[in-house]
Amino acid sequence: MDLLTAFGLFAVTAMLISYALESRGAGWILAFAASCILGSTYGFLQGAWPFGLVEAIWAGVAARRWWLVRR
């Protein structure tokens, strides 16, 4: 397993865990947004720009949700 693949595995695992725990608090929503940014970075680095773009959009959606929940 190369470094880029390990990074992608970490990003997707972080997304899964933080998404599963979102109901526990706003911090997990923010963690999901951050992990989506990691997933987006992985997608662009790997050359799968559609994946990178969609993950960037998901990061924005999650950040907005975090902003609304913490208000």
C-alpha positions in Angstrom: 0.0 0.0 0.0 1.5 3.3 -1.0 1.2 6.6 0.9 -1.6 8.0 -1.2 -3.7 4.9 -0.8 -3.2 5.0 2.9 -4.2 8.6 3.0 -7.4 7.8 1.1 -8.2 5.0 3.4 -7.7 7.3 6.4 -9.9 10.0 4.9 -12.8 7.6 4.0 -12.6 5.9 7.4 -12.7 9.3 9.2 -15.7 10.2 7.1 -17.5 7.0 8.0 -16.8 7.3 11.7 -17.7 11.0 12.0 -20.8 10.6 9.9 -22.0 7.8 12.2 -21.4 9.9 15.3 -22.9 13.2 14.0 -26.0 12.8 16.2 -23.7 13.1 19.3 -22.8 16.7 18.7 -21.8 19.6 16.5 -18.1 18.6 16.8 -18.8 15.4 14.9 -20.5 17.4 12.1 -17.4 19.6 11.9 -15.2 16.5 11.9 -17.2 15.1 9.0 -16.7 18.3 7.1 -13.0 18.1 7.7 -12.8 14.5 6.7 -14.7 15.4 3.5 -11.9 17.9 2.7 -9.4 15.1 3.2 -11.4 12.9 0.9 -11.6 15.7 -1.7 -7.8 16.2 -1.5 -7.3 12.5 -2.0 -9.6 12.5 -5.0 -7.8 15.3 -6.7 -4.3 13.9 -5.9 -5.4 10.5 -7.3 -6.6 12.1 -10.5 -10.3 11.4 -9.9 -11.4 15.0 -10.1 -15.2 14.2 -10.1 -14.8 12.5 -6.7 -12.7 15.4 -5.4 -15.3 17.9 -6.6 -18.2 16.0 -5.0 -16.4 15.6 -1.7 -15.6 19.3 -1.7 -19.3 20.0 -2.1 -20.1 17.6 0.7 -17.6 19.5 2.9 -19.5 22.7 2.2 -22.8 21.1 3.0 -21.5 19.7 6.3 -19.9 23.0 7.3 -23.2 24.8 6.7 -25.0 22.2 8.8 -22.4 22.6 11.6 -22.9 26.4 11.4 -26.7 26.1 11.7 -26.5 23.5 14.5 -24.2 25.4 16.7 -26.2 28.6 16.5 
